[in-house]
């Protein structure tokens, strides 16, 4: 789960990491609460807001109301701005990039820092990689003082005690909240202290069972602030257990795993087709999940043909066939279906589908070619 900036900063503040004084705006009338001058920051779950015009400095009350109105009408890479974080303007002497994260390659925590604070770290890594300092953290001995001293020297930091406290608290948040990333960019050096001017935090969804109340509260908070109207397909998917992402094409896709689904998505595009969605049921899907997935995908009126691609590992093909037949018994299929099936109990699954008058493919590229032809013929 990726947190919004104000949610990440709230957690940092609870761990004694300084953040600017702030207030949340949900309408232009809320600008009356502001202490000016202030920085207005669109709250969307992605980076690059500044380049998209999502971060603005305002000096007076009229300007604040006008800029807030502009931000509330702003769409940043598909995300409509529904809430603005308004912060006091901070005097900045220097900016630092600082992050604690899990290095997926080394499979251990890592602290990463740079003197190029306030700039996309990907841009720094590409153009001036020598400005990035990285140190792995041994999970058995934890974060050691010498690691923090090394970072401070590399960054030219004199206030070692304050810097030490911030790095330690960020590592505590990473471990305590099962986060995969805790990032401050920039960490500002001000005349009085270090201050987290921006923050990003990603929590591991697989650890949600250990933080059930927190995850529920954070999701409810995000949903309350997100006034986006869900399509019927998205509403149905939200009730089920599958992963559903709406796209802008006309070929519906269902897979029993993310890898299979991404492969099918790429093959459809390579064949000249346009996917209408990405939908994966998960490796332990049953007949009911299969039936629900078809309902979700076909709730999109733009779908002209449906490709179901199944590779049975943990998923049983007889159960998948039962789910497809269950859907056909309950509904009249509005579009042609192309089914590629292989793996566990595939003979039983194929026999079940043949009895229902449904053909299956063994070869995925052939199935893709077939579904693209059907979609273009509609």
Secondary structure, 3 states (H helix, E strand, C coil): CECCHHHHHHHHHHCCCCECCEEEECCHHHHHHCCCCEEEEECCCCCCCCCCCCEEEECCHHHHHHHHHHHHCCEECCEECCCEEEEECCCCCEEEEEEEEEECCCCEEEEEEECCCCCCHHHHHHHCHHHEEEEEECCCCCCCHHHHHHHHHHHCCCCHHHHHHHHHHHHHHHHHCCEEEEEEEEEEECCCCEEECCEEEEECHHHHHHHHHHHHHHHHHHHHHCCCCCCHHHHHHHHCCCEEEECCCCEEEEECCHHHHHHHHHHHHHCCCCECEEEECCCCCCHHHHHHHHHHHHCCCCCCEEEEEEEECCCCHHHHHHHHHHHHHHCCCCCEEEEEEEECCHHHHHHHHHHCCCCCECCHHHHHHHHHHHHHHC
